[in-house]
Amino acid sequence: MAKRDFEEALNTLEEVVEALEAGGTSLDESLAFFERGIGASRACTEILSAARKRVQKLVEKQEGAFQLGFLEEMRSEGNEGE
């Protein structure tokens, strides 16, 4: 997912929090804001989870040189010999 998607979801979440903290909304409006906030929160969580999986890990190769590899690649390479 794109950086823009995360920023949009985060902005939505911030707007919802501000609206709820400001008060002055009816119960129905507050519930609608809350539902919108939950959706934005879930979107942020999913995007961050996907990003976490892509984090690169620096590992030392057997020869002493270093290489960058994605965590999933490192795990699958480590499991091939098992």
Secondary structure, DSSP 8 states (H G I E B T S, - for coil): --HHHHHHHHHHHHHHHHHHHH----HHHHHHHHHHHHHHHHHHHHHHHHHHHT-EEEEE-TTS-EEEEEHHHHHHHHHTT-
